[in-house]
Amino acid sequence: MSDSLKEIPIKVEQTPPNGKKPGDEETISLYAASKKIYPRSVKGLFNNLRLAVVLLSQIVFLGPATAELEWPSGSTV
């Protein structure tokens, strides 16, 4: 670290015990309010192709697992 960075002056202000400075009546936010994000509907060839690939990959991945499951034959009510 260079010597010039070691000698940076810092101003320290004393605050009253209750934590408020004289003249502080309101709190100011340092961040802007976030904007809402709304989903859009997607249509088209590439979305349909994407859904087909996802469905096919899930069938290939989960197909053997579901074939080995034994389903109960009685009513579950």
C-alpha positions as CSV (number, residue, x, y, z in Angstrom):
1,M,0.0,0.0,0.0
2,S,1.4,3.4,-0.9
3,D,2.1,6.0,1.8
4,S,-0.3,8.4,0.3
5,L,-3.2,6.1,0.9
6,K,-2.3,5.7,4.6
7,E,-2.7,9.4,5.3
8,I,-6.3,9.9,4.1
9,P,-8.1,12.3,6.4
10,I,-11.3,11.0,8.0
11,K,-13.9,13.2,9.5
12,V,-15.5,11.6,12.6
13,E,-18.7,13.2,13.9
14,Q,-20.0,12.5,17.4
15,T,-23.6,11.5,17.6
16,P,-25.9,11.8,20.6
17,P,-26.7,8.7,22.6
18,N,-30.1,8.2,21.0
19,G,-28.5,7.8,17.6
20,K,-30.1,10.8,15.9
21,K,-28.2,13.9,14.7
22,P,-29.7,17.3,15.4
23,G,-32.0,18.2,12.5
24,D,-32.7,14.7,11.3
25,E,-36.4,14.4,10.9
26,E,-36.8,12.0,8.0
27,T,-35.1,8.9,6.7
28,I,-33.8,9.1,3.1
29,S,-33.5,5.8,1.3
30,L,-30.3,5.2,-0.7
31,Y,-32.0,2.8,-3.1
32,A,-34.7,3.4,-5.7
33,A,-37.8,1.3,-5.4
34,S,-37.6,-1.7,-7.6
35,K,-39.8,-2.0,-10.6
36,K,-42.3,-4.8,-10.9
37,I,-41.4,-7.6,-13.4
38,Y,-44.4,-9.1,-15.3
39,P,-44.0,-12.2,-17.4
40,R,-45.0,-12.1,-21.1
41,S,-46.6,-14.9,-23.0
42,V,-44.3,-16.5,-25.6
43,K,-45.5,-17.8,-28.9
44,G,-43.7,-19.2,-31.9
45,L,-41.7,-21.9,-33.5
46,F,-38.7,-21.8,-31.2
47,N,-40.8,-21.9,-28.0
48,N,-42.7,-24.9,-29.4
49,L,-39.4,-26.6,-30.3
50,R,-38.0,-25.9,-26.8
51,L,-41.1,-27.4,-25.1
52,A,-40.9,-30.5,-27.3
53,V,-37.2,-31.0,-26.5
54,V,-37.9,-30.5,-22.8
55,L,-40.8,-33.0,-22.9
56,L,-38.8,-35.5,-24.8
57,S,-35.8,-35.2,-22.5
58,Q,-38.0,-35.7,-19.4
59,I,-39.7,-38.8,-20.9
60,V,-36.3,-40.2,-21.7
61,F,-34.9,-39.4,-18.3
62,L,-38.0,-40.3,-16.2
63,G,-39.5,-43.0,-18.4
64,P,-37.5,-46.0,-17.0
65,A,-38.1,-44.8,-13.4
66,T,-41.8,-44.7,-13.8
67,A,-42.0,-48.1,-15.6
68,E,-40.6,-49.7,-12.4
69,L,-43.1,-48.2,-10.0
70,E,-45.8,-50.4,-8.6
71,W,-49.2,-48.6,-8.4
72,P,-51.7,-49.6,-5.8
73,S,-54.7,-51.5,-7.2
74,G,-57.2,-50.5,-4.5
75,S,-59.0,-47.2,-4.0
76,T,-57.0,-44.5,-2.1
77,V,-60.1,-42.7,-0.7
